[in-house]
Every structure is written in structure tokens, then in C-alpha cells.
């Protein structure tokens, strides 16, 4: 498995890439807004604590997304 950040039009997304078949899945992201940065970790259900708005910096927002692990996102 490979984990990396990929730039998008309004921010960055966190991507998990499978080594076996090369399949990529977005597992989180950060986007810039007029109030700072919004960050989220993708889950199977709607989980409000997995998202945060108005983070001051891109690095802080990325740290928020990276803090979630597969075992604690389900």
C-alpha cells in the first residue's frame, strides 16, 4: 500500500494506492475556503467528528486528516 497527497483544484486529497492492482481510493482531503481550510477523513457512515472547518493552515489540516487510521474510521 502507498499513501500520498495529490493536488486538486481547491486543495489536496489523501490517496491510498494498492500495490497489487494499482487501484486508488481517496480516503480524505483538505480544501481551502475563505475561512481557512476544511479537512475530512472518509468513512462508511456520516461521522461529524471526522470533519473540521476553519483550520488555520494547510499543514494543520493535513495533520488532522492523517490522524485517522483504518481501525478508527469505521
N, CA, C and O atoms as a Tripos MOL2 file, in Angstrom:
@<TRIPOS>MOLECULE
protein
  296   295    74     0     0
PROTEIN
NO_CHARGES

@<TRIPOS>ATOM
      1 N           0.8340   -1.1880    0.0000 N.3       1 UNK1
      2 CA          0.0000    0.0000    0.0000 C.3       1 UNK1
      3 C           0.8770    1.2500    0.0000 C.2       1 UNK1
      4 O           1.9220    1.3030    0.6500 O.2       1 UNK1
      5 N           0.4310    2.2260   -0.7310 N.am      2 UNK2
      6 CA          1.1240    3.5130   -0.7850 C.3       2 UNK2
      7 C           0.1250    4.5980   -0.4050 C.2       2 UNK2
      8 O          -1.0170    4.5810   -0.8640 O.2       2 UNK2
      9 N           0.5440    5.5260    0.4190 N.am      3 UNK3
     10 CA         -0.2910    6.6280    0.8750 C.3       3 UNK3
     11 C           0.3670    7.9270    0.4340 C.2       3 UNK3
     12 O           1.5450    8.1510    0.7110 O.2       3 UNK3
     13 N          -0.3980    8.8000   -0.2650 N.am      4 UNK4
     14 CA          0.1960   10.0430   -0.7490 C.3       4 UNK4
     15 C          -0.8630   11.1280   -0.8940 C.2       4 UNK4
     16 O          -2.0570   10.8480   -1.0070 O.2       4 UNK4
     17 N          -0.3920   12.3850   -0.8890 N.am      5 UNK5
     18 CA         -1.2440   13.5500   -1.1090 C.3       5 UNK5
     19 C          -1.1900   13.9120   -2.5850 C.2       5 UNK5
     20 O          -0.1220   13.9070   -3.1960 O.2       5 UNK5
     21 N          -2.3560   14.2290   -3.1540 N.am      6 UNK6
     22 CA         -2.4600   14.6200   -4.5590 C.3       6 UNK6
     23 C          -3.1680   15.9780   -4.6250 C.2       6 UNK6
     24 O          -4.1980   16.1820   -3.9810 O.2       6 UNK6
     25 N          -2.6090   16.8940   -5.4040 N.am      7 UNK7
     26 CA         -3.2030   18.2250   -5.5340 C.3       7 UNK7
     27 C          -4.4930   18.1670   -6.3430 C.2       7 UNK7
     28 O          -4.5960   17.4280   -7.3220 O.2       7 UNK7
     29 N          -5.4810   18.9670   -5.9130 N.am      8 UNK8
     30 CA         -6.7320   19.1400   -6.6420 C.3       8 UNK8
     31 C          -6.9160   20.6320   -6.9030 C.2       8 UNK8
     32 O          -6.0660   21.4410   -6.5300 O.2       8 UNK8
     33 N          -8.0140   20.9890   -7.5370 N.am      9 UNK9
     34 CA         -8.2410   22.3890   -7.8850 C.3       9 UNK9
     35 C          -8.2790   23.2990   -6.6520 C.2       9 UNK9
     36 O          -7.7460   24.4080   -6.6870 O.2       9 UNK9
     37 N          -8.9070   22.8370   -5.5630 N.am     10 UNK10
     38 CA         -9.0670   23.6920   -4.3780 C.3      10 UNK10
     39 C          -8.3250   23.2020   -3.1520 C.2      10 UNK10
     40 O          -8.5160   23.7430   -2.0630 O.2      10 UNK10
     41 N          -7.4830   22.1930   -3.3010 N.am     11 UNK11
     42 CA         -6.7770   21.6790   -2.1310 C.3      11 UNK11
     43 C          -5.9620   20.4450   -2.4480 C.2      11 UNK11
     44 O          -5.2740   20.3810   -3.4670 O.2      11 UNK11
     45 N          -6.0470   19.4570   -1.5580 N.am     12 UNK12
     46 CA         -5.3230   18.2020   -1.7430 C.3      12 UNK12
     47 C          -6.1830   17.0580   -1.2350 C.2      12 UNK12
     48 O          -7.0010   17.2350   -0.3320 O.2      12 UNK12
     49 N          -5.9900   15.8760   -1.8270 N.am     13 UNK13
     50 CA         -6.6930   14.6920   -1.3380 C.3      13 UNK13
     51 C          -5.6720   13.6420   -0.9390 C.2      13 UNK13
     52 O          -4.6040   13.5320   -1.5430 O.2      13 UNK13
     53 N          -6.0140   12.8740    0.0860 N.am     14 UNK14
     54 CA         -5.1630   11.7970    0.5710 C.3      14 UNK14
     55 C          -5.6100   10.5160   -0.1220 C.2      14 UNK14
     56 O          -6.7740   10.1250   -0.0370 O.2      14 UNK14
     57 N          -4.6690    9.8630   -0.8130 N.am     15 UNK15
     58 CA         -4.9870    8.7030   -1.6430 C.3      15 UNK15
     59 C          -4.2470    7.4760   -1.1310 C.2      15 UNK15
     60 O          -3.0710    7.5420   -0.7760 O.2      15 UNK15
     61 N          -4.9610    6.3540   -1.1000 N.am     16 UNK16
     62 CA         -4.3820    5.0570   -0.7610 C.3      16 UNK16
     63 C          -4.3280    4.2440   -2.0460 C.2      16 UNK16
     64 O          -5.3530    4.0350   -2.6950 O.2      16 UNK16
     65 N          -3.1260    3.7820   -2.4180 N.am     17 UNK17
     66 CA         -2.9460    3.0310   -3.6630 C.3      17 UNK17
     67 C          -2.5380    1.6010   -3.3390 C.2      17 UNK17
     68 O          -1.6130    1.3620   -2.5630 O.2      17 UNK17
     69 N          -3.2430    0.6580   -3.9470 N.am     18 UNK18
     70 CA         -2.9540   -0.7600   -3.7620 C.3      18 UNK18
     71 C          -1.7520   -1.1500   -4.6100 C.2      18 UNK18
     72 O          -1.6730   -0.7900   -5.7840 O.2      18 UNK18
     73 N          -0.8190   -1.8850   -4.0190 N.am     19 UNK19
     74 CA          0.3570   -2.3400   -4.7670 C.3      19 UNK19
     75 C           0.0080   -3.4790   -5.7140 C.2      19 UNK19
     76 O           0.6500   -3.6320   -6.7530 O.2      19 UNK19
     77 N          -1.0170   -4.2970   -5.3660 N.am     20 UNK20
     78 CA         -1.3720   -5.4430   -6.1870 C.3      20 UNK20
     79 C          -1.9420   -5.0470   -7.5400 C.2      20 UNK20
     80 O          -1.4580   -5.5030   -8.5760 O.2      20 UNK20
     81 N          -2.9790   -4.1940   -7.5380 N.am     21 UNK21
     82 CA         -3.6510   -3.8600   -8.7960 C.3      21 UNK21
     83 C          -3.5580   -2.3860   -9.1710 C.2      21 UNK21
     84 O          -4.0940   -1.9850  -10.2040 O.2      21 UNK21
     85 N          -2.8950   -1.5760   -8.3620 N.am     22 UNK22
     86 CA         -2.7310   -0.1600   -8.6640 C.3      22 UNK22
     87 C          -3.9790    0.6710   -8.4420 C.2      22 UNK22
     88 O          -3.9980    1.8550   -8.7760 O.2      22 UNK22
     89 N          -5.0240    0.0730   -7.8840 N.am     23 UNK23
     90 CA         -6.2680    0.7950   -7.6450 C.3      23 UNK23
     91 C          -6.0540    1.8740   -6.5900 C.2      23 UNK23
     92 O          -5.3910    1.6490   -5.5780 O.2      23 UNK23
     93 N          -6.6300    3.0560   -6.8420 N.am     24 UNK24
     94 CA         -6.5020    4.1860   -5.9270 C.3      24 UNK24
     95 C          -7.8440    4.5130   -5.3000 C.2      24 UNK24
     96 O          -8.8820    4.4470   -5.9580 O.2      24 UNK24
     97 N          -7.8140    4.8680   -4.0150 N.am     25 UNK25
     98 CA         -9.0260    5.2610   -3.3090 C.3      25 UNK25
     99 C          -8.7460    6.5060   -2.4810 C.2      25 UNK25
    100 O          -7.7760    6.5540   -1.7250 O.2      25 UNK25
    101 N          -9.6100    7.5230   -2.6300 N.am     26 UNK26
    102 CA         -9.4710    8.7310   -1.8260 C.3      26 UNK26
    103 C          -9.9700    8.4170   -0.4180 C.2      26 UNK26
    104 O         -11.0860    7.9250   -0.2510 O.2      26 UNK26
    105 N          -9.1490    8.6990    0.5970 N.am     27 UNK27
    106 CA         -9.5450    8.4040    1.9740 C.3      27 UNK27
    107 C          -9.6670    9.6580    2.8350 C.2      27 UNK27
    108 O         -10.0240    9.5720    4.0100 O.2      27 UNK27
    109 N          -9.3740   10.8150    2.2590 N.am     28 UNK28
    110 CA         -9.5090   12.0670    2.9960 C.3      28 UNK28
    111 C          -9.1300   13.2350    2.1140 C.2      28 UNK28
    112 O          -8.7090   13.0560    0.9710 O.2      28 UNK28
    113 N          -9.2810   14.4250    2.6510 N.am     29 UNK29
    114 CA         -8.9270   15.5860    1.8600 C.3      29 UNK29
    115 C          -8.9230   16.8720    2.6550 C.2      29 UNK29
    116 O          -9.4070   16.9420    3.7850 O.2      29 UNK29
    117 N          -8.3600   17.8880    2.0230 N.am     30 UNK30
    118 CA         -8.2750   19.2350    2.5870 C.3      30 UNK30
    119 C          -8.5760   20.2040    1.4580 C.2      30 UNK30
    120 O          -8.0580   20.0480    0.3520 O.2      30 UNK30
    121 N          -9.4100   21.2090    1.7260 N.am     31 UNK31
    122 CA         -9.6650   22.2360    0.7160 C.3      31 UNK31
    123 C          -9.5950   23.6080    1.3550 C.2      31 UNK31
    124 O          -9.9190   23.7850    2.5290 O.2      31 UNK31
    125 N          -9.1660   24.5720    0.5610 N.am     32 UNK32
    126 CA         -9.0450   25.9430    1.0510 C.3      32 UNK32
    127 C         -10.3680   26.6680    0.8600 C.2      32 UNK32
    128 O         -10.9890   26.5820   -0.1990 O.2      32 UNK32
    129 N         -10.7960   27.3860    1.9020 N.am     33 UNK33
    130 CA        -12.0090   28.1910    1.8440 C.3      33 UNK33
    131 C         -11.6690   29.6120    2.2850 C.2      33 UNK33
    132 O         -10.5400   29.8870    2.6910 O.2      33 UNK33
    133 N         -12.6360   30.5020    2.2050 N.am     34 UNK34
    134 CA        -12.3780   31.8800    2.6370 C.3      34 UNK34
    135 C         -12.1580   31.9800    4.1430 C.2      34 UNK34
    136 O         -11.6260   32.9810    4.6220 O.2      34 UNK34
    137 N         -12.5640   30.9470    4.9020 N.am     35 UNK35
    138 CA        -12.4070   30.9430    6.3600 C.3      35 UNK35
    139 C         -11.2400   30.0960    6.8400 C.2      35 UNK35
    140 O         -11.1050   29.8720    8.0430 O.2      35 UNK35
    141 N         -10.4010   29.6260    5.9450 N.am     36 UNK36
    142 CA         -9.2790   28.7690    6.3230 C.3      36 UNK36
    143 C          -9.3100   27.4870    5.5150 C.2      36 UNK36
    144 O          -9.5590   27.5170    4.3090 O.2      36 UNK36
    145 N          -9.0600   26.3650    6.1660 N.am     37 UNK37
    146 CA         -9.0290   25.0740    5.4880 C.3      37 UNK37
    147 C         -10.0490   24.1350    6.1070 C.2      37 UNK37
    148 O         -10.1990   24.0910    7.3280 O.2      37 UNK37
    149 N         -10.7480   23.3870    5.2700 N.am     38 UNK38
    150 CA        -11.6730   22.3540    5.7150 C.3      38 UNK38
    151 C         -11.0100   21.0080    5.4650 C.2      38 UNK38
    152 O         -10.4210   20.7920    4.4060 O.2      38 UNK38
    153 N         -11.1040   20.1010    6.4360 N.am     39 UNK39
    154 CA        -10.4600   18.7930    6.3330 C.3      39 UNK39
    155 C         -11.4680   17.6990    6.6590 C.2      39 UNK39
    156 O         -12.3640   17.8970    7.4800 O.2      39 UNK39
    157 N         -11.3170   16.5340    6.0090 N.am     40 UNK40
    158 CA        -12.1990   15.4100    6.3020 C.3      40 UNK40
    159 C         -11.4710   14.0910    6.0950 C.2      40 UNK40
    160 O         -10.5670   13.9840    5.2660 O.2      40 UNK40
    161 N         -11.8810   13.0960    6.8610 N.am     41 UNK41
    162 CA        -11.4270   11.7180    6.6890 C.3      41 UNK41
    163 C         -12.6420   10.9250    6.2320 C.2      41 UNK41
    164 O         -13.6820   10.9490    6.8900 O.2      41 UNK41
    165 N         -12.5200   10.2270    5.1180 N.am     42 UNK42
    166 CA        -13.6380    9.4930    4.5400 C.3      42 UNK42
    167 C         -13.9610    8.2530    5.3770 C.2      42 UNK42
    168 O         -13.0650    7.5160    5.7890 O.2      42 UNK42
    169 N         -15.2690    8.0360    5.6210 N.am     43 UNK43
    170 CA        -15.7340    6.8750    6.3840 C.3      43 UNK43
    171 C         -16.9200    6.2510    5.6590 C.2      43 UNK43
    172 O         -17.4080    6.7950    4.6690 O.2      43 UNK43
    173 N         -17.3760    5.1120    6.1570 N.am     44 UNK44
    174 CA        -18.5260    4.4400    5.5520 C.3      44 UNK44
    175 C         -19.8460    5.0690    5.9680 C.2      44 UNK44
    176 O         -20.8520    4.9000    5.2790 O.2      44 UNK44
    177 N         -19.8630    5.7840    7.0720 N.am     45 UNK45
    178 CA        -21.0750    6.4300    7.5580 C.3      45 UNK45
    179 C         -20.8040    7.9080    7.7910 C.2      45 UNK45
    180 O         -19.6540    8.3470    7.8150 O.2      45 UNK45
    181 N         -21.8740    8.6650    7.9610 N.am     46 UNK46
    182 CA        -21.7350   10.0880    8.2650 C.3      46 UNK46
    183 C         -21.2490   10.2320    9.7030 C.2      46 UNK46
    184 O         -21.9790    9.9150   10.6410 O.2      46 UNK46
    185 N         -20.0390   10.7030    9.8740 N.am     47 UNK47
    186 CA        -19.4370   10.8360   11.1960 C.3      47 UNK47
    187 C         -18.9120   12.2630   11.3400 C.2      47 UNK47
    188 O         -17.8080   12.5570   10.8790 O.2      47 UNK47
    189 N         -19.6810   13.1590   11.9720 N.am     48 UNK48
    190 CA        -19.2980   14.5750   12.0500 C.3      48 UNK48
    191 C         -17.9150   14.8390   12.6250 C.2      48 UNK48
    192 O         -17.2600   15.7940   12.2090 O.2      48 UNK48
    193 N         -17.4470   14.0240   13.5700 N.am     49 UNK49
    194 CA        -16.1340   14.2790   14.1680 C.3      49 UNK49
    195 C         -14.9790   13.9830   13.2160 C.2      49 UNK49
    196 O         -13.8250   14.2490   13.5530 O.2      49 UNK49
    197 N         -15.2620   13.4430   12.0430 N.am     50 UNK50
    198 CA        -14.2280   13.1670   11.0420 C.3      50 UNK50
    199 C         -13.9970   14.3600   10.1090 C.2      50 UNK50
    200 O         -13.2050   14.2760    9.1710 O.2      50 UNK50
    201 N         -14.6960   15.4710   10.3730 N.am     51 UNK51
    202 CA        -14.5490   16.6680    9.5470 C.3      51 UNK51
    203 C         -14.3740   17.8810   10.4550 C.2      51 UNK51
    204 O         -14.9250   17.9380   11.5550 O.2      51 UNK51
    205 N         -13.5990   18.8480    9.9730 N.am     52 UNK52
    206 CA        -13.3730   20.0690   10.7430 C.3      52 UNK52
    207 C         -13.2260   21.2210    9.7690 C.2      52 UNK52
    208 O         -12.5600   21.0950    8.7410 O.2      52 UNK52
    209 N         -13.8520   22.3510   10.0940 N.am     53 UNK53
    210 CA        -13.7960   23.5300    9.2350 C.3      53 UNK53
    211 C         -12.9720   24.6250    9.8870 C.2      53 UNK53
    212 O         -12.8060   24.6550   11.1060 O.2      53 UNK53
    213 N         -12.4530   25.5300    9.0530 N.am     54 UNK54
    214 CA        -11.7750   26.7210    9.5410 C.3      54 UNK54
    215 C         -10.4060   26.4920   10.1540 C.2      54 UNK54
    216 O          -9.9810   27.2580   11.0190 O.2      54 UNK54
    217 N          -9.7150   25.4600    9.7260 N.am     55 UNK55
    218 CA         -8.3590   25.2000   10.2190 C.3      55 UNK55
    219 C          -7.4310   26.2630    9.6360 C.2      55 UNK55
    220 O          -7.5670   26.6250    8.4670 O.2      55 UNK55
    221 N          -6.5000   26.7640   10.4280 N.am     56 UNK56
    222 CA         -5.6700   27.9060   10.0310 C.3      56 UNK56
    223 C          -4.7020   27.6380    8.8860 C.2      56 UNK56
    224 O          -4.5160   28.5080    8.0350 O.2      56 UNK56
    225 N          -4.0840   26.4690    8.8380 N.am     57 UNK57
    226 CA         -3.0620   26.2130    7.8200 C.3      57 UNK57
    227 C          -3.3000   24.8880    7.1120 C.2      57 UNK57
    228 O          -3.9610   23.9960    7.6450 O.2      57 UNK57
    229 N          -2.7570   24.7680    5.9110 N.am     58 UNK58
    230 CA         -2.8350   23.5250    5.1480 C.3      58 UNK58
    231 C          -2.1560   22.3940    5.9110 C.2      58 UNK58
    232 O          -2.6770   21.2780    5.9420 O.2      58 UNK58
    233 N          -1.0150   22.6530    6.5240 N.am     59 UNK59
    234 CA         -0.2910   21.6100    7.2600 C.3      59 UNK59
    235 C          -1.1120   21.0970    8.4430 C.2      59 UNK59
    236 O          -1.1580   19.8910    8.6850 O.2      59 UNK59
    237 N          -1.7560   21.9940    9.1750 N.am     60 UNK60
    238 CA         -2.6000   21.5770   10.3010 C.3      60 UNK60
    239 C          -3.7900   20.7550    9.8160 C.2      60 UNK60
    240 O          -4.1740   19.7740   10.4530 O.2      60 UNK60
    241 N          -4.3660   21.1530    8.6960 N.am     61 UNK61
    242 CA         -5.4950   20.4150    8.1340 C.3      61 UNK61
    243 C          -5.0620   19.0200    7.6830 C.2      61 UNK61
    244 O          -5.7880   18.0480    7.8930 O.2      61 UNK61
    245 N          -3.8890   18.9160    7.0690 N.am     62 UNK62
    246 CA         -3.3840   17.6120    6.6350 C.3      62 UNK62
    247 C          -3.0820   16.7190    7.8400 C.2      62 UNK62
    248 O          -3.3230   15.5130    7.7890 O.2      62 UNK62
    249 N          -2.5650   17.2920    8.9050 N.am     63 UNK63
    250 CA         -2.3070   16.5210   10.1280 C.3      63 UNK63
    251 C          -3.6110   15.9680   10.6980 C.2      63 UNK63
    252 O          -3.6450   14.8380   11.1860 O.2      63 UNK63
    253 N          -4.6950   16.7660   10.6390 N.am     64 UNK64
    254 CA         -5.9970   16.3010   11.1050 C.3      64 UNK64
    255 C          -6.4330   15.0750   10.3100 C.2      64 UNK64
    256 O          -6.8530   14.0780   10.8980 O.2      64 UNK64
    257 N          -6.3400   15.1330    8.9890 N.am     65 UNK65
    258 CA         -6.7510   14.0100    8.1410 C.3      65 UNK65
    259 C          -5.8730   12.7950    8.3970 C.2      65 UNK65
    260 O          -6.3810   11.6790    8.5040 O.2      65 UNK65
    261 N          -4.5680   12.9940    8.4970 N.am     66 UNK66
    262 CA         -3.6320   11.8830    8.6860 C.3      66 UNK66
    263 C          -3.7570   11.2300   10.0620 C.2      66 UNK66
    264 O          -3.2620   10.1200   10.2620 O.2      66 UNK66
    265 N          -4.4080   11.8980   11.0090 N.am     67 UNK67
    266 CA         -4.5240   11.3400   12.3580 C.3      67 UNK67
    267 C          -5.4760   10.1500   12.4260 C.2      67 UNK67
    268 O          -5.4560    9.4010   13.4020 O.2      67 UNK67
    269 N          -6.3020    9.9660   11.4120 N.am     68 UNK68
    270 CA         -7.2450    8.8480   11.3990 C.3      68 UNK68
    271 C          -6.5940    7.6310   10.7710 C.2      68 UNK68
    272 O          -5.8490    7.7360    9.7970 O.2      68 UNK68
    273 N          -6.8880    6.4770   11.3450 N.am     69 UNK69
    274 CA         -6.3460    5.2020   10.8750 C.3      69 UNK69
    275 C          -7.5040    4.2900   10.5030 C.2      69 UNK69
    276 O          -8.6130    4.4790   11.0020 O.2      69 UNK69
    277 N          -7.2750    3.3050    9.6380 N.am     70 UNK70
    278 CA         -8.3700    2.4240    9.2110 C.3      70 UNK70
    279 C          -9.1810    1.8490   10.3690 C.2      70 UNK70
    280 O         -10.4020    1.7370   10.2560 O.2      70 UNK70
    281 N          -8.5600    1.4910   11.4460 N.am     71 UNK71
    282 CA         -9.2800    0.9250   12.5820 C.3      71 UNK71
    283 C         -10.1880    1.9030   13.3010 C.2      71 UNK71
    284 O         -11.1690    1.4970   13.9240 O.2      71 UNK71
    285 N          -9.8670    3.2080   13.2200 N.am     72 UNK72
    286 CA        -10.7050    4.1720   13.9350 C.3      72 UNK72
    287 C         -11.5820    4.9920   13.0040 C.2      72 UNK72
    288 O         -12.1840    5.9730   13.4420 O.2      72 UNK72
    289 N         -11.6720    4.6200   11.7350 N.am     73 UNK73
    290 CA        -12.5290    5.3340   10.7830 C.3      73 UNK73
    291 C         -13.8070    4.5630   10.4820 C.2      73 UNK73
    292 O         -14.6660    5.0720    9.7610 O.2      73 UNK73
    293 N         -13.9570    3.3850   10.9980 N.am     74 UNK74
    294 CA        -15.1420    2.5860   10.6740 C.3      74 UNK74
    295 C         -16.2110    2.7440   11.7160 C.2      74 UNK74
    296 O         -17.2780    2.1410   11.6020 O.2      74 UNK74
@<TRIPOS>BOND
     1     1     2 1
     2     2     3 1
     3     3     4 2
     4     3     5 am
     5     5     6 1
     6     6     7 1
     7     7     8 2
     8     7     9 am
     9     9    10 1
    10    10    11 1
    11    11    12 2
    12    11    13 am
    13    13    14 1
    14    14    15 1
    15    15    16 2
    16    15    17 am
    17    17    18 1
    18    18    19 1
    19    19    20 2
    20    19    21 am
    21    21    22 1
    22    22    23 1
    23    23    24 2
    24    23    25 am
    25    25    26 1
    26    26    27 1
    27    27    28 2
    28    27    29 am
    29    29    30 1
    30    30    31 1
    31    31    32 2
    32    31    33 am
    33    33    34 1
    34    34    35 1
    35    35    36 2
    36    35    37 am
    37    37    38 1
    38    38    39 1
    39    39    40 2
    40    39    41 am
    41    41    42 1
    42    42    43 1
    43    43    44 2
    44    43    45 am
    45    45    46 1
    46    46    47 1
    47    47    48 2
    48    47    49 am
    49    49    50 1
    50    50    51 1
    51    51    52 2
    52    51    53 am
    53    53    54 1
    54    54    55 1
    55    55    56 2
    56    55    57 am
    57    57    58 1
    58    58    59 1
    59    59    60 2
    60    59    61 am
    61    61    62 1
    62    62    63 1
    63    63    64 2
    64    63    65 am
    65    65    66 1
    66    66    67 1
    67    67    68 2
    68    67    69 am
    69    69    70 1
    70    70    71 1
    71    71    72 2
    72    71    73 am
    73    73    74 1
    74    74    75 1
    75    75    76 2
    76    75    77 am
    77    77    78 1
    78    78    79 1
    79    79    80 2
    80    79    81 am
    81    81    82 1
    82    82    83 1
    83    83    84 2
    84    83    85 am
    85    85    86 1
    86    86    87 1
    87    87    88 2
    88    87    89 am
    89    89    90 1
    90    90    91 1
    91    91    92 2
    92    91    93 am
    93    93    94 1
    94    94    95 1
    95    95    96 2
    96    95    97 am
    97    97    98 1
    98    98    99 1
    99    99   100 2
   100    99   101 am
   101   101   102 1
   102   102   103 1
   103   103   104 2
   104   103   105 am
   105   105   106 1
   106   106   107 1
   107   107   108 2
   108   107   109 am
   109   109   110 1
   110   110   111 1
   111   111   112 2
   112   111   113 am
   113   113   114 1
   114   114   115 1
   115   115   116 2
   116   115   117 am
   117   117   118 1
   118   118   119 1
   119   119   120 2
   120   119   121 am
   121   121   122 1
   122   122   123 1
   123   123   124 2
   124   123   125 am
   125   125   126 1
   126   126   127 1
   127   127   128 2
   128   127   129 am
   129   129   130 1
   130   130   131 1
   131   131   132 2
   132   131   133 am
   133   133   134 1
   134   134   135 1
   135   135   136 2
   136   135   137 am
   137   137   138 1
   138   138   139 1
   139   139   140 2
   140   139   141 am
   141   141   142 1
   142   142   143 1
   143   143   144 2
   144   143   145 am
   145   145   146 1
   146   146   147 1
   147   147   148 2
   148   147   149 am
   149   149   150 1
   150   150   151 1
   151   151   152 2
   152   151   153 am
   153   153   154 1
   154   154   155 1
   155   155   156 2
   156   155   157 am
   157   157   158 1
   158   158   159 1
   159   159   160 2
   160   159   161 am
   161   161   162 1
   162   162   163 1
   163   163   164 2
   164   163   165 am
   165   165   166 1
   166   166   167 1
   167   167   168 2
   168   167   169 am
   169   169   170 1
   170   170   171 1
   171   171   172 2
   172   171   173 am
   173   173   174 1
   174   174   175 1
   175   175   176 2
   176   175   177 am
   177   177   178 1
   178   178   179 1
   179   179   180 2
   180   179   181 am
   181   181   182 1
   182   182   183 1
   183   183   184 2
   184   183   185 am
   185   185   186 1
   186   186   187 1
   187   187   188 2
   188   187   189 am
   189   189   190 1
   190   190   191 1
   191   191   192 2
   192   191   193 am
   193   193   194 1
   194   194   195 1
   195   195   196 2
   196   195   197 am
   197   197   198 1
   198   198   199 1
   199   199   200 2
   200   199   201 am
   201   201   202 1
   202   202   203 1
   203   203   204 2
   204   203   205 am
   205   205   206 1
   206   206   207 1
   207   207   208 2
   208   207   209 am
   209   209   210 1
   210   210   211 1
   211   211   212 2
   212   211   213 am
   213   213   214 1
   214   214   215 1
   215   215   216 2
   216   215   217 am
   217   217   218 1
   218   218   219 1
   219   219   220 2
   220   219   221 am
   221   221   222 1
   222   222   223 1
   223   223   224 2
   224   223   225 am
   225   225   226 1
   226   226   227 1
   227   227   228 2
   228   227   229 am
   229   229   230 1
   230   230   231 1
   231   231   232 2
   232   231   233 am
   233   233   234 1
   234   234   235 1
   235   235   236 2
   236   235   237 am
   237   237   238 1
   238   238   239 1
   239   239   240 2
   240   239   241 am
   241   241   242 1
   242   242   243 1
   243   243   244 2
   244   243   245 am
   245   245   246 1
   246   246   247 1
   247   247   248 2
   248   247   249 am
   249   249   250 1
   250   250   251 1
   251   251   252 2
   252   251   253 am
   253   253   254 1
   254   254   255 1
   255   255   256 2
   256   255   257 am
   257   257   258 1
   258   258   259 1
   259   259   260 2
   260   259   261 am
   261   261   262 1
   262   262   263 1
   263   263   264 2
   264   263   265 am
   265   265   266 1
   266   266   267 1
   267   267   268 2
   268   267   269 am
   269   269   270 1
   270   270   271 1
   271   271   272 2
   272   271   273 am
   273   273   274 1
   274   274   275 1
   275   275   276 2
   276   275   277 am
   277   277   278 1
   278   278   279 1
   279   279   280 2
   280   279   281 am
   281   281   282 1
   282   282   283 1
   283   283   284 2
   284   283   285 am
   285   285   286 1
   286   286   287 1
   287   287   288 2
   288   287   289 am
   289   289   290 1
   290   290   291 1
   291   291   292 2
   292   291   293 am
   293   293   294 1
   294   294   295 1
   295   295   296 2
@<TRIPOS>SUBSTRUCTURE
     1 UNK1         2 RESIDUE 1 A UNK
     2 UNK2         6 RESIDUE 1 A UNK
     3 UNK3        10 RESIDUE 1 A UNK
     4 UNK4        14 RESIDUE 1 A UNK
     5 UNK5        18 RESIDUE 1 A UNK
     6 UNK6        22 RESIDUE 1 A UNK
     7 UNK7        26 RESIDUE 1 A UNK
     8 UNK8        30 RESIDUE 1 A UNK
     9 UNK9        34 RESIDUE 1 A UNK
    10 UNK10       38 RESIDUE 1 A UNK
    11 UNK11       42 RESIDUE 1 A UNK
    12 UNK12       46 RESIDUE 1 A UNK
    13 UNK13       50 RESIDUE 1 A UNK
    14 UNK14       54 RESIDUE 1 A UNK
    15 UNK15       58 RESIDUE 1 A UNK
    16 UNK16       62 RESIDUE 1 A UNK
    17 UNK17       66 RESIDUE 1 A UNK
    18 UNK18       70 RESIDUE 1 A UNK
    19 UNK19       74 RESIDUE 1 A UNK
    20 UNK20       78 RESIDUE 1 A UNK
    21 UNK21       82 RESIDUE 1 A UNK
    22 UNK22       86 RESIDUE 1 A UNK
    23 UNK23       90 RESIDUE 1 A UNK
    24 UNK24       94 RESIDUE 1 A UNK
    25 UNK25       98 RESIDUE 1 A UNK
    26 UNK26      102 RESIDUE 1 A UNK
    27 UNK27      106 RESIDUE 1 A UNK
    28 UNK28      110 RESIDUE 1 A UNK
    29 UNK29      114 RESIDUE 1 A UNK
    30 UNK30      118 RESIDUE 1 A UNK
    31 UNK31      122 RESIDUE 1 A UNK
    32 UNK32      126 RESIDUE 1 A UNK
    33 UNK33      130 RESIDUE 1 A UNK
    34 UNK34      134 RESIDUE 1 A UNK
    35 UNK35      138 RESIDUE 1 A UNK
    36 UNK36      142 RESIDUE 1 A UNK
    37 UNK37      146 RESIDUE 1 A UNK
    38 UNK38      150 RESIDUE 1 A UNK
    39 UNK39      154 RESIDUE 1 A UNK
    40 UNK40      158 RESIDUE 1 A UNK
    41 UNK41      162 RESIDUE 1 A UNK
    42 UNK42      166 RESIDUE 1 A UNK
    43 UNK43      170 RESIDUE 1 A UNK
    44 UNK44      174 RESIDUE 1 A UNK
    45 UNK45      178 RESIDUE 1 A UNK
    46 UNK46      182 RESIDUE 1 A UNK
    47 UNK47      186 RESIDUE 1 A UNK
    48 UNK48      190 RESIDUE 1 A UNK
    49 UNK49      194 RESIDUE 1 A UNK
    50 UNK50      198 RESIDUE 1 A UNK
    51 UNK51      202 RESIDUE 1 A UNK
    52 UNK52      206 RESIDUE 1 A UNK
    53 UNK53      210 RESIDUE 1 A UNK
    54 UNK54      214 RESIDUE 1 A UNK
    55 UNK55      218 RESIDUE 1 A UNK
    56 UNK56      222 RESIDUE 1 A UNK
    57 UNK57      226 RESIDUE 1 A UNK
    58 UNK58      230 RESIDUE 1 A UNK
    59 UNK59      234 RESIDUE 1 A UNK
    60 UNK60      238 RESIDUE 1 A UNK
    61 UNK61      242 RESIDUE 1 A UNK
    62 UNK62      246 RESIDUE 1 A UNK
    63 UNK63      250 RESIDUE 1 A UNK
    64 UNK64      254 RESIDUE 1 A UNK
    65 UNK65      258 RESIDUE 1 A UNK
    66 UNK66      262 RESIDUE 1 A UNK
    67 UNK67      266 RESIDUE 1 A UNK
    68 UNK68      270 RESIDUE 1 A UNK
    69 UNK69      274 RESIDUE 1 A UNK
    70 UNK70      278 RESIDUE 1 A UNK
    71 UNK71      282 RESIDUE 1 A UNK
    72 UNK72      286 RESIDUE 1 A UNK
    73 UNK73      290 RESIDUE 1 A UNK
    74 UNK74      294 RESIDUE 1 A UNK
